[in-house]
Amino acid sequence: MNESYTGNVTYILPFGRNNYVMPFKWLSVLPWVGEKLGKTHLYYTPASINASMNFSERLTQKTPRRGNKSPDDYNFGLNQSYALDYKMTESINTKFSRAIKSNMNDYRGYMATALKNMDAGVVTDITESFTSSFSPVLMDWLKPTFTYSANYRWNKARDGNVEGANIGNQLRYSSGISLSPTKLIELVYKPSTGRAAPPKRTTTRPPPRSRTRKRGTPFGEEEEISGQESVNRAAVAQAEKEKKEDPKRESKILKKVHGMTKKINPINLTYTENINKTGMGVMGAVPWQYRLGIQKEHGLDHSEQVGSNTGNFDHKRDFSVRSGLNLTRALTISFNYAQNVSSNLRGSGLEQRTMSRDYLSYGSHLEDGFPFVGWSIRLTGLERNKFIGKFVRTLSLDHVTNGKETRAWQFDQFGGPNMSFFGIDDFIADYGDKERTSRVNMNFAPLIGATLSLKKGIAVTMRHNRTLSRETTANGGQKVFNDHSYLLTANYTHRGGFNIPIPFFDNYKVNNQVNFTFNFDMNKNRTLQKAQEATKFAETAFTSSWKTGIRLTYTFSKSVSGSMIWEYRESDSKHTGKKIDRDFGFDVNLAIRG
């Protein structure tokens, strides 16, 4: 026998959007930001309040053909959820939600008693979520965004063996700033967008007419004088006045600076911080300051049953900056720099720290280097050159350089300082004996790349990639990896068809398409290694391989298709020697429709 009952109650209370005041209206007279501050709406009521409650009661009874009756499978669960959405201003938005799950098996057959006593049973799971964002729009040249979120969970199974509860808290803070140099310069100088006055045209004056004018009466503004065109004296005077009042508009220096800033892309800076905290066997009520991330420690005892596994504390911080230059319509350069610092602390006191940052390494074995940005360069429109344009329809070149440095440390019962973004080099020098691994690498992907299309519709892609890296272990040993790769791909597509004359019927048109693809790929990998006491590197591994292949696919009408492939591969290794492989194959597909 199976019986189940469910119920749901939901309550939503929306508030109007006219419940606001304008407390900063008196600041409208301030320059730059006054107008936007004056229009700020401060809402004194939340946007909405939501509350819901649902229950589920299920009973399963099984009676076997033989033997005793099986125990009843009974479950009575209650779920509650509450949500608050409060938009304080047009740029500040806050949301809070709370969900509670409880077990009410003790009230089997006594649901009315539970409602009368307002008893939710045994709480087994609680989740809370808090999010707040701030995106002010005060100036066109500066657009910051700030977001903070806290997600908390409390869990304690009813039939669990551990006395306390397990808790988890995830905190995330992110911020971003977009800075536009062009908008910043336009606060001081904005080039004139008015059109130049049209050139004057000489007109033939009609024969003079006899006219009587009283003595002392002045000429009108639009009246012709001495055979010249009419002159609007008021407009000329106004133009002279504007020119004197705004001399910056015609400044050649500011105009040149403005033109240079238009070549700079907006500068985007982002900072993100993530904290993940867990607690095992926590005794007592967790304070709200800890749940919202205001307080670092919950200050409660842990059950003796968990031992030293009291939880983990994981902390990550990321920073990045991106921008670029549009030197011409055909030449663009992009820059980026990223840095990451993280630490993981276990309840036993064991702590691991890692860092990574963009890094420019140099030297015969990348032994030297410093933090630096990565960049990419793209040059298009080379087909406009008269000589190159004779052979290609389009041609573009690419280059990308990106270097990284990563390091890892391990501490036991460490009481040292946190790793600062601006003090990484000092931390590396002070705790070199605790360093487990370090690695630097330089990636050129591609070192040089070209994408072109020929006159006959042939598309060609060429890439040369190169990767250099050096790895240092805790025992002082070092490895150097040197990888090269060359890639060439060409593709050609031809579409055509022909007609087959059929007596007493219309001609039968047959469409066909042929795709031809050529690939060439070559790789070289070399590994050098030395021990801590050694002074020179020795080659420990070397592999080289290359392959080329042709693939031909065709479609003959809608019923016949097929392909043919040929490939040649050759590899050579220091340990296994030389190896050659050849492949050839084809397939034909015939569709029969009834």
SEVO-382984 format. One record per residue: x negated, y negated, z negated of N, C-alpha, C in turn; residue in three letters. Coordinates in steps of 0.05 Angstrom, whole numbers, plus 5000, padded with zeros to 4 digits. Layout:
! residues N
XYZXYZXYZALA/...
//
This chain:
! residues 594
498350245000500050005000498249755000MET/499049565017497549315019499549085015ASN/498948904997500548674992498648424991GLU/499548215004497947965003499747725003SER/498947524988500447274986498447044989TYR/499146845004497446615007499146355005THR/497846144997499245884995497245664998GLY/498245435007496445205012497944945006ASN/496544764993497644494988495544294995VAL/496344095011494443885020495643615015THR/493943425006494843155001492842965013TYR/493742775030492042585043493142305038ILE/491442135027492241855022490441665038LEU/491441565061489941375076490441085066PRO/488340915070488640635062488340465088PHE/489540245088489340065111486639935113GLY/486039835136483439705141483539405138ARG/485739305127485939015121485338945092ASN/484439145077483839095048480939005045ASN/480438765053477638675051477638375045TYR/475238285036474738005032472237935047VAL/471737675051469337585065467737405047MET/466137535029464737375008462437215019PRO/461437275043459037135053459836925075PHE/462236855076463136665097461736395095LYS/461036325070459736065065456836065076TRP/455736305083453036315094452936295124LEU/455136235137455236225166453435995177SER/452835805161451235575171448235645173VAL/447435875161444535945163443836015191LEU/441335955199440436025227439936325229PRO/440336425254439636695262441636905250TRP/441536935223443237145211445737045198VAL/446136785197448436675183451036745195GLY/451236745222453736805235454637095230GLU/452737285231453537565226454037615197LYS/452637485179453237515150455937405144LEU/456637185156459237065150461537235158GLY/461237405178463337575188463437845174LYS/461837885153461738135139464338175123THR/465538415127467938495112467138675089HIS/468038605065467538765041470138895033LEU/470339165037472839305032472939385003TYR/475239334989475539394961477139644957TYR/477939794978479240044975477840254993THR/477940504986476740705004478340745029PRO/477140875049478540915074480641135071ALA/479941345056481941565052481041745029SER/483041875017482542074996484042325004ILE/482542555004483742805012483443004988ASN/485543164985485443374965487043614975ALA/486043854971487444094980486844324961SER/488744504960488544744943489944974957MET/488545204957489745444969488945684953ASN/490845874952490346124937490846354955PHE/489646584948489946834963489947064943SER/492147214943492447444925492847694943GLU/491147894938491248134954491048374936ARG/492848574941492848824926492849054945LEU/491049244941490849484957490949724938THR/492849904943493150154927493050394946GLN/491350584939491050824955491751074938LYS/493451244949494251494936493351724953THR/491351884944490352104961492452344960PRO/492152514980493852754981493352934957ARG/490852934948490253104926488652944906ARG/488753014881487252884861488652644849GLY/487152494832488252274818488452024836ASN/490051834828490451584843487851414841LYS/487151294863484751114864485350854849SER/483350734837483750474824484750264844PRO/486250074833487349864850485049674858ASP/485149584883483349374893484849114893ASP/484248944873485748704869483948464869TYR/484748254883483248004884485147764884ASN/484647584867486247334865484247104864PHE/484046964886482146744889483546474893GLY/482246264882483345994884481145814895LEU/481745654915479745464927480845184924ASN/479145004915479844724913477844554928GLN/478744344940476944154954477943874952SER/476143694948476743404945474743244962TYR/475643034975473942874992474642584989ALA/472642414989472942124988471241995010LEU/472541825026471141685048471441385042ASP/469141255037469240975029467340825048TYR/468440655064466940475081466740205068LYS/464540155054464339905039464339665057MET/462639665078462539455098462539585125THR/462339425146462239545173459739705178GLU/457639655162455139795166454339985143SER/455939995121455440175099457740365097ILE/457140625099459140835099458241055079ASN/460041135061459441335041461641545041THR/460741805039462642025038461742215015LYS/463842315000463242504979465442724980PHE/464542974977466343194978465543394957SER/467443544946466943744925468843974930ARG/467744224930469244464934468744654912ALA/470844784901470644964878472045224885ILE/470645444881471745714884471945844857LYS/474145974851474446104825475946364828SER/475446544809476646804808478746814786ASN/481246884794483446884775484647164771MET/482947364773483947644769485147684742ASN/484347524722485447564695488347484694ASP/489347334713492147244713493847414732TYR/493047664735494647834752497447874741ARG/499447794757502247804748503047574730GLY/501247384725501847154707501146894721TYR/501846864746501146624760502546374748MET/504946414739506346194726504946094701ALA/503846284686502346204662499846044669THR/498446124691496145974700496845694708ALA/499145654722499945394730500745224706LEU/502045354686502845214662500545114646LYS/498445284644496145204628494045054644ASN/494545004671492644874688489844994686MET/489845264687487345414685486645514712ASP/484245444721483345524748481845794747ALA/481745924725480446184723477446154719GLY/475846354728472946354725471746234750VAL/470346014747469045874769466546034777VAL/466446094803464146254813462346094833THR/463445884845461845734864462745444865ASP/460845264865461344974868459444854888ILE/460444714907458844564926459644274926THR/457644104928458043814930456343694952GLU/457443494965456043364987456443064985SER/454242924986454342624985452642525008PHE/453742335023452342215046452941915047THR/450841765051451141475052449341375075SER/450341195091448841085114449140785114SER/446940655123446840365124445540295151PHE/447040165168446040085195446739785199SER/445139615188445739325192445039235219PRO/446539045230446038925255445838625250VAL/443438545241443038265234441738105257LEU/439938235272438538105293438338295317MET/438338185341438338345365435638485369ASP/433438365358430838485362430038685341TRP/431638715320430938905298433539055291LEU/433439325295435739495289434939715271LYS/435139685244434439895226436840075220PRO/436240325212438340515203437140675179THR/438840705159438040855135440241055128PHE/439441305122441341515115440341675092THR/442141725073441341895050443542105045TYR/442742345041444742565037443642745015SER/445542854999444943044977447043264979ALA/446043514980447743744981447043934958ASN/448943974941448544134916450244374916TYR/449244604905450744844903450144984877ARG/452245074864452145224839453545484843TRP/452245704836453445974841452846154818ASN/454946294809454646494788456746704792LYS/455846934801457647154806458847254780ALA/461447334782462847424757461647684746ARG/460847854764459648104756456648104757ASP/455347864756452447854758451147944732GLY/448648044735447248134712445547924698ASN/444947704713443347484702445247304686VAL/444247214663445947054645446546774657GLU/444646644669445046374679446046374707GLY/446146134719447046094746444746014764ALA/445146054790443245974811444145714823ASN/442345524825443045264836441145194858ILE/442045024876440344924898441144634904GLY/439144484911439544204917437844124940ASN/439144024962437743934986438143634989GLN/435943484989436043194992434643115018LEU/435842925031434642835056434942525058ARG/432742395063432742105068431442055095TYR/432741915112431641845138432141555144SER/430241435157430341155164429041115192SER/430040925206429040865232429240575238GLY/427340465252427240185260426540165289ILE/428140025304427639975332427039675336SER/424639615345423639345348423339285377LEU/424739075387424538995415422838745417SER/420438755428418738515430420038305448PRO/421538385468422738185486424838025471THR/426538165455428538015440427337835419LYS/424937925408423637755388422537495401LEU/421337515425420337275438422637095446ILE/424937215453427137045462428436885440GLU/427636935415428436755393427136475396LEU/424836475408423336225412423636115440VAL/423636305459423636215487425236415504TYR/427036305520428636475538428436335565LYS/427536475586427236355612429936265623PRO/429736055638432135945650433136135672SER/435836175672437036345692438636195712THR/438535925710440035765729438935775757GLY/440635735777439735745805438535475813ARG/436635495830435435245840437435085856ALA/437134825855438934645871438534685900ALA/440734695916440434735945439034505958PRO/437534545979436134335992438034126004PRO/437133886004438833676015438833696045LYS/441133616056441433616085442033336094ARG/440633256115440932986126443332986145THR/445132796140447532776156447532506171THR/448832516193449032266209451332086198THR/450531846192452431656181454331556203ARG/456931576198458731456218458431156220PRO/459331056242459130756246460330606222PRO/459130396215460230246192462830116199PRO/464530106179467129986182467129716168ARG/468729556178469029286166470529316140SER/469429226119470729256093470229006076ARG/472128926062471928686046471528766017THR/469528676004469028735976468828475961ARG/470028475938469828235922467028205911LYS/466227965908463527895899463227985870ARG/461028135865460428225838461528495831GLY/463028625850464128895845461929095850THR/461229285832459129475836460029705854PRO/458029845866458630075882459530305865PHE/461230485876462030725863459830935863GLY/460031145845457931345844457731515869GLU/460031565883460031735906459931575932GLU/459431315930459531145954456831145967GLU/456831155994454331166009453030886009GLU/450430906006448830656005446630676025ILE/446430476042444230446062443930696078SER/446030826086445931056104444931316092GLY/444631336065443731576052446231736041GLN/445631996033447832156022448732045996GLU/451032145988452132055962450432175939SER/450132025918448432105895450132095870VAL/450232315855451632325830449732235808ASN/449831995801447931885781448232015754ARG/450632075746451132195719449832475717ALA/449932635739448732905739445732885738ALA/444532695753441632665753440732575725VAL/442132405712441432305686441632535665ALA/443632705668443932935650441633135653GLN/440833185678438633365684436033265672ALA/435533005674433132885663433132905633GLU/435532875621435732895592435133175582LYS/436233385596435833655588432833735590GLU/431633635611428733695615427033585593LYS/427833345583426233225561426833355535LYS/429333445530430133565505429033845502GLU/428633995523427734275522425234325538ASP/422934225529420434265544419434545544PRO/420234715523419234995521420235165544LYS/422635085554423735255575422035265600ARG/420635055604418935045628415935105621GLU/415435185596412735245588411635485604SER/409435455616408235675631407135885613LYS/406035805590404836005571407036185560ILE/409236065551411436225540412736405561LEU/412836295585414036455607412236695613LYS/409636665611407836885616407937095594LYS/408136995568408437175546411037335547VAL/413137205555415737335558415537555580HIS/414237495601413937695623412337935614GLY/410337885596408738115586410338285567MET/411938165550413538325531415638495545THR/416538415568418438575583417338835593LYS/414638845594413339095602413039295579LYS/413639205554413339375530416039485523ILE/416139745521418539875512419039825482ASN/421539855473422139815445420440005428PRO/419439905405417740055387419640185366ILE/419640455366421340605348419740745326ASN/420340675301419040795278421140955262LEU/420341195255422141365239420641485215THR/422041505193420941635169423041815157TYR/422342065152424242255142422942405118THR/424542445097423642575073425742795066GLU/424843045063426543265056425643395031ASN/427443445012426843574987428843804984ILE/427744044979429444284975428644404948ASN/430544394929429944494902431844734896LYS/430744934884432445164875431845224846THR/433845334832433545414804434845674800GLY/433545854786434546124781435146154751MET/437446264745438246314717438446064700GLY/439545844711439745594697442045614676VAL/441445524651443445534630444545264625MET/447245244623448544994616449544844640GLY/450644604635451844434655449744254668ALA/449644254694447644104708448443804709VAL/446743614701447543334701448043234729PRO/449843034731450542914757448242774770TRP/446342664753444042524765442342714781GLN/442142964772440543164786442043254812TYR/444643274810446143364833446043164856ARG/445942904850445742694870442942624878LEU/440942754865438142694872436942464858GLY/438342344839437142114824435042214804ILE/435542444793433742554773432242794785GLN/429642804781428043014793428343284779LYS/428443294753428743534737431443544724GLU/432643794723435243824710435043834680HIS/432643904669432243904640433644124625GLY/434344344639435744564626433944804623LEU/434644984606433145234602433845434623ASP/431945624627432445844646432746104630HIS/434246284641434646544628432046704627SER/431646844605429247004603429147234623GLU/431447294634431547524653430147464679GLN/429847204686428547134712425547124710VAL/424447124686421547114682420346854693GLY/418246874709416846644720418146544746SER/420046704756421446624781423746434775ASN/422946194766424945994758425945824781THR/424645844805425545694828423245574843GLY/423845434865421845304882422545014886ASN/420344864892420644584898419144524924PHE/420644464946419444414972419844124980ASP/417643994987417743704993416343655020HIS/417743535039416643475065417043185072LYS/415043065084415242775093414142765122ARG/415642625139414942595167415042295174ASP/413142225191413041945201412241955230PHE/413541795247412941785275413441515286SER/411941445307412241185321412041245350VAL/413841125366413841165395414240895409ARG/412940875432413240635449412140705476SER/411940495493410840545520410540285535GLY/409340305558408840075575409840135603LEU/411239945615412039955643410339755658ASN/407939835664406039645677407039555704LEU/408139735720409439675745411839855748THR/413239825770415539995774414640285779ARG/412140325787411140585793409440705771ALA/408340545753406440645732407640595705LEU/408040815690409040805663407240965645THR/406940865620405240985600406841005574ILE/406941245562408341285537406341355515SER/406841255490405141315467406841435445PHE/405641605429407041715406405041805385ASN/405741765360404041855338405941975317TYR/405242205306406842345286404942455264ALA/406042455240404542545217406442685197GLN/405542915186407243065169405643155145ASN/406843135121405643225096407743385081VAL/407043625071408943785057407543935034SER/409144005014408244154991410444344982SER/409544584973411444784963410444884936ASN/412044844915411244914888413145134878LEU/412045354870413645574859413845554828ARG/415745704818416045694789413745804774GLY/412145974786409846094773407445894772SER/407745664785405545464785403845474809GLY/404245654828402745674853403845464872LEU/402045304883402845084900401145094926GLU/402645054948401345044975401944774988GLN/399944644999400244395012399144405040ARG/400544275058399744265086400043985097THR/398543925118398843675132398243715161MET/399443545178398843545206399243255216SER/397643185236397742915247396542915275ARG/397242725291396042695317393142615313ASP/391442735329388542715325387142735351TYR/385142565354383442565378380742685371LEU/380242935381377743075376375843055399SER/373343045393371343035414368743175405TYR/366943215422364443355416364443625431GLY/362143755432361844005447363644225435SER/364144215409365844415396367944275379HIS/368844035387370843885373370143835344LEU/367643785338366843755311367343465300GLU/367943275318368443005310371242925319ASP/372242715306374942625314376042425294GLY/378342315300379642125283382642115291PHE/384442025273387242015279387741815302PRO/389341905321389841735345392441825358PHE/393541645374396141705387395741895410VAL/397842025417397942175442399242005464GLY/398642075489399741905510400442075535TRP/402041955551402742075577402841855598SER/401941925622401841725644403241845668ILE/404841685680406341775704406141565726ARG/405241645749404941465772406641575795LEU/408441415804410341495826410041305849THR/411341385871411341215895408741195910GLY/407041395908404541395923404941435953LEU/407341525960407841555989408041286003GLU/408141065988408240796001405640726013ARG/403440866005400940816018401040906047ASN/400040746065400340796094398941066101LYS/396641116090395241356097396541606085PHE/397341596059398641816046401441866058ILE/402741656065405441676076405641826102GLY/403341856116403342006141403742306137LYS/403142406112403242686107405442776088PHE/406242606070408242686049410542486050VAL/412842596040415142426037415242296009ARG/414542435988414342335961411942455947THR/410742295929408342395914408242245888LEU/407942405866407642295839405542445824SER/404142315806402042435790402742405760LEU/401842615745402442615716399942685701ASP/399742585676397642655658398642625629HIS/398042825612398942825585396642915567VAL/396142765545394042825526395342825498THR/394943045484396143065457394243225439ASN/393343115418391543255399392843285372GLY/392143495357393343545331391143635312LYS/391543565286389943665264391743775243GLU/391344025234392944155213391044265192THR/391844235167390244345145392144455124ARG/391144655108392844785088391044825063ALA/392244775039390944815014392644994996TRP/391345114976392845274957391745214929GLN/393545164910392745094883394345264863PHE/393245304840394545444818394545264794ASP/396945204784397245014761395844754767GLN/396444644790395144394799396344154786PHE/394743974776395643734764394643484777GLY/393743514802392643284816394743104828GLY/393942894843395842704854397242814878PRO/399342674886400742734911399042644934ASN/399542774957398142704981399442454994MET/398042234995399041995006398741985036SER/400541845050400341815079397841665086PHE/397041475070394741305076392241395061PHE/392341625047389941725034389342015040GLY/390042105064389642385072386642445073ILE/385042265084382142315086380842345059ASP/381842185039380742215012381542475000ASP/383942575005384842824994383243055007PHE/382643035033381043245046378243255034ILE/377043025028374343025017374243114988ALA/376343054972376343124944376943424939ASP/378543544956379443814950378744004973TYR/376343974984375344145005375044434996GLY/374444474970374044754960376644904958ASP/378944774958381544904957382744944984LYS/381344855005382544875032382345165042GLU/384645255053384745525063384245545093ARG/385545375108385145375137385245085147THR/383945045169384044785183383744835213SER/385144675229385144715258385544445271ARG/383944405292384244165309384444275338VAL/386044135354386344225382386943975399ASN/386144005424386643805444388143935467MET/390543845473392143955495392343745517ASN/391643835541391943675565393943835583PHE/396543765580398543925594400543735608ALA/399843655632397443735648395143535645PRO/392743645650390543465653390943285678LEU/391843415699392643275723394843445736ILE/397043315743399243445756400243285779GLY/401243415800402243285823404743425832ALA/406743265840409243355851409743205877THR/409943365899410243235925412143395942LEU/413143255962414843385982413743306010SER/413443506027412343456054414543376073LEU/413643306097415443216118417443436126LYS/416643676126418443896135420244006113LYS/420443866091422143946069420944146050GLY/418244166050416844346032416244206006ILE/417044315983416544205957414244345944ALA/412244195934409844305923409444195895VAL/408644365876408044285849405244395842THR/403544225832400844305824400244215795MET/399144385779398544325751395844445743ARG/394344285728391844385716392044325686HIS/392344525670392544495641389944585628ASN/389344455605386944525590387444495561ARG/386644695545387044685516384344755503THR/383544585484381144635468381944625439LEU/380944815423381644825395379444945379SER/379244865353377244965335378645035308ARG/378045265298379345365273377245435253GLU/377645345228375845395206377345535184THR/376245755174377545915153376345845126THR/377445975105376545915077373746005072ALA/372746215086370046305081367946155097ASN/368845945111366945785126366545865155GLY/367646085163367346165191368945985210GLY/368045965235369345795254369645945281GLN/371945865294372545975321373245735339LYS/372345755364372845555384374245695407VAL/376545585415378145705437378145505460PHE/377645605484377545435508379245575529ASN/381545445536383445565555383745375579ASP/383745495603384245345628386445485643HIS/388045335657390045455675390545275699SER/391045405722391645265747394145385758TYR/395945215766398545305777399245165802LEU/400045315822400845195848403345345857LEU/405445185862408045295871408945135896THR/409845285916410845165941413545295947ALA/415445135955418045245961419145115987ASN/420345286004421445196029424145326033TYR/426145176040428845276045429745196073THR/430845386087431845336114434745436116HIS/436445266125439245346129439945316159ARG/441345516169442045516197444345706203GLY/444745776228446845956235447145966266GLY/448946146274449446176303452246286307PHE/453146256332455946346338455746596355ASN/457646786349457847036365460447016380ILE/460247016407462746996423464247266422PRO/466847256418468547496417470747456437ILE/471047636457473147606477475947596465PRO/477547416475480347376468480647266439PHE/478347206426478547086399476646846397PHE/476846696376475046476371472246586365ASP/470246416370467446496364467146546334ASN/465546746328465046806299462446676291TYR/462646496271460346346262458946486239LYS/456346526242454846656221452846456209VAL/453046406183451246226168449146386154ASN/446646296155444546426141442746226127ASN/441346316106439546146091437146306083GLN/434846186086432246326079430746146059VAL/429946266037428246136017425546266016ASN/423446106018420746206017419246065993PHE/418146235976416746135952413946255951THR/411946085946409246175943408246085916PHE/406946265901405946205875402946285873ASN/401446125859398646185853398146095824PHE/397146275808396646225779393946345771ASP/392346175758389646265750389246175721MET/388146355704387746295676384946385668ASN/383646235651381046305639381146245609LYS/380446445593380446415564377746505552ASN/376646335535374046395524374046335494ARG/372946515478372846485449370046495439THR/369246295424366646285411367046295381LEU/365146425367365346465338362646455325GLN/362646355300360246365284360946385255LYS/359146505239359446525210358646275197ALA/359046255171358346015156355345955157GLN/353746165155350846115154349646075182GLU/351046145203349946125230349845845239ALA/348045785258347745515269348845495297THR/349145725311350145715338352545895341LYS/354245825361356545985367355746205387PHE/357146435384356746665402359446735415ALA/359246805440361746875454362747145446GLU/365147165436366347415426368547515445THR/369647345462371747435480371847255504ALA/372347385527372647235552374547395570PHE/376547265580378447385599379047185621THR/379247285644380047125667381947285684SER/383947145695385947285712387047085732SER/387847195755389247035774391147215790TRP/393247085799395147235815396447045835LYS/397247175857398647025878400847195888THR/402947065898405247225907407047065926GLY/408547215941410447095960413147225955ILE/415147065954417847165951419647045973ARG/420947215987422647136009425447236004LEU/427347066003430147135999431847026022THR/433747186030435447096053438347166048TYR/440047016060442947066059444047056087THR/445147276095446247306122449247326120PHE/450547106127453447076124454147106094SER/456647186088457447216060457247506050LYS/456447676068456447966061453748086058SER/451747976070449048096070447047906057VAL/445548006038443447856025441148046018SER/438847936014436548106007434147936000GLY/432048075993429547935985427248125989SER/424847995992422348145995420248005977MET/418648165963416748055945414048195949ILE/411948035948409148145949407547995929TRP/405948135913404348015892401748155889GLU/399648005885396948105880395947995854TYR/394948165836393948075810391248195805ARG/389548025794386748115788385947995761GLU/384948155743384148075716381448185709SER/380048045692377348125684377048055655ASP/376148245639375848205610373048295601SER/372048175581369448245571369448525559LYS/371648615549371848875535372949095553HIS/374849025570376149235587375249245616THR/373849035625372949035652374948925672GLY/374548985697376148875719378449065725LYS/380748935732383149085739384648945762LYS/385649105781387048995804389749125807ILE/391848975811394549075815395748955840ASP/397349115855398749015878401649115877ARG/403448935883406249005883407548915909ASP/409349095919410849025943413649145940PHE/415648995947418349105946420348935961GLY/422649065966424748915979427449035971PHE/429548885975432248985970434148865989ASP/436249015995438448926013441048965999VAL/442748765998445348775986447548736007ASN/449348926008451548916028454148916013LEU/455648706016458248686002460448786021ALA/461948976011464249086027466749006013ILE/468348856027470848756015473248886030ARG/475148986014477449116026479848926030GLY/
//
